[in-house]
Amino acid sequence: MKHYMIPNKYIQRTESELIDFRSDTVTRPSEGMRFAMANAEVGDDVYGDDPKVNELQEKAAALLGKEAALFVTSGTQSNLCSLLAHCQRGDEIITGDKYHVYTDEAGGASVLGSIMMAPLKTNDDGSIDTEKISASIKPDDPHCPISKLLSLENTVSGKIQDHETINNCASVAKNLGLSVHMDGARLANAAVKLDASMSSLVEKIDSVSLCLSKGLGSPVGSVLVGPKDFIKRAYRIRKLLGGGLRQSGILAAAGIYALENNIERLEVDHKNALYLARKLKKIPGIYLKIKDVQTNMIFINIPAGSSNKFKSYCLKNKILINADSDNIRLVTHLDIDRDKISYFIEKLNSFFNIT
Ligand SMILES: *Cc1c(COP(=O)(O)O)cnc(C)c1O
């Protein structure tokens, strides 16, 4: 097969490039990833004959210890396919009130599936209490929705849910007849930090969604994994949602590259986040809790009312941050290195008048 080389102008980063702390979704495909994409053998995935999509799905299923997988366009579509595949109209999903499926997915399960959401208080460490889970499960009574699914998350705003926490929640739900879904958008970050396999973290979980387009560095895509019959239902729903793609092997090739090359390196992002946190802690005016920095996210508080000024100062210095309030999230990822962190700290020091 002919190999396509990628013109340098698409790879080399220019001096003027912005330093982007907004999210790990902003990563650009690396040279190796672009090479894999450019040279991907493709078919038509709606006919099921795109070899790269099939390869990615097999790889993802194996990595997460489940029977089957489905390549989907986004984490939101992945969760939605899962929730609609688990539940019928009038069923209820128990989840955390800070979890993405409840707060950031446009209420998809309710809008498109007539599924109720029962949000439970999310603790500061990202967990939800097992007692609250059991208490919120409805009796078999025609007055009530049918409790059907527990939807967990890992990591939760950068915070790790360890084996014990996940297994306890899953056991309680299973004993009461529920299925369990894991929104594992950043499950790889949790696994790397715990020095555990992703599959070990989801042993007791029925279905898992993993984002390829966050810390793993793919431009597009997530994978949903679970039992064969569940994935078959999710496949139909993906079609219904307009998520059936054609020569998506180009994207799946990026996903395969990400799973092969970008999991272990998440450790670098975690170390960079801690390094950045320690530097930030020395700046009067910035408040953060170091012990809250577990993976690649840092939350800082800056003086009340200064967020607009701070944001535009950063932008002027070619630094992009999300600063809609005094509470700011900074995320490390594969396009952030120590040099960029040092530059950021230097700029912060002048903003806060430290010489
Ligand atoms: C990003 C994210 C999603 C959704 O992913 P998109 O690809 O942005 O739709 C779902 N859950 C969590 C926890 C996320 O961080």
PDBQT file of the ligand as one rigid body, heavy atoms in Angstrom, charges set to zero:
ROOT
HETATM    1  C1  LIG A 401     -16.072  14.932  27.934  1.00  0.00    +0.000 C 
HETATM    2  C2  LIG A 401     -16.937  14.064  28.746  1.00  0.00    +0.000 A 
HETATM    3  C3  LIG A 401     -18.040  13.418  28.175  1.00  0.00    +0.000 A 
HETATM    4  C4  LIG A 401     -18.536  13.687  26.769  1.00  0.00    +0.000 C 
HETATM    5  O1  LIG A 401     -17.639  13.658  25.777  1.00  0.00    +0.000 OA
HETATM    6  P1  LIG A 401     -17.844  14.511  24.421  1.00  0.00    +0.000 P 
HETATM    7  O2  LIG A 401     -16.966  13.767  23.493  1.00  0.00    +0.000 OA
HETATM    8  O3  LIG A 401     -17.399  15.887  24.729  1.00  0.00    +0.000 OA
HETATM    9  O4  LIG A 401     -19.280  14.433  24.041  1.00  0.00    +0.000 OA
HETATM   10  C5  LIG A 401     -18.750  12.568  28.978  1.00  0.00    +0.000 A 
HETATM   11  N1  LIG A 401     -18.443  12.386  30.249  1.00  0.00    +0.000 NA
HETATM   12  C6  LIG A 401     -17.409  12.988  30.851  1.00  0.00    +0.000 A 
HETATM   13  C7  LIG A 401     -17.107  12.725  32.273  1.00  0.00    +0.000 C 
HETATM   14  C8  LIG A 401     -16.631  13.865  30.109  1.00  0.00    +0.000 A 
HETATM   15  O5  LIG A 401     -15.594  14.483  30.699  1.00  0.00    +0.000 OA
ENDROOT
TORSDOF 0
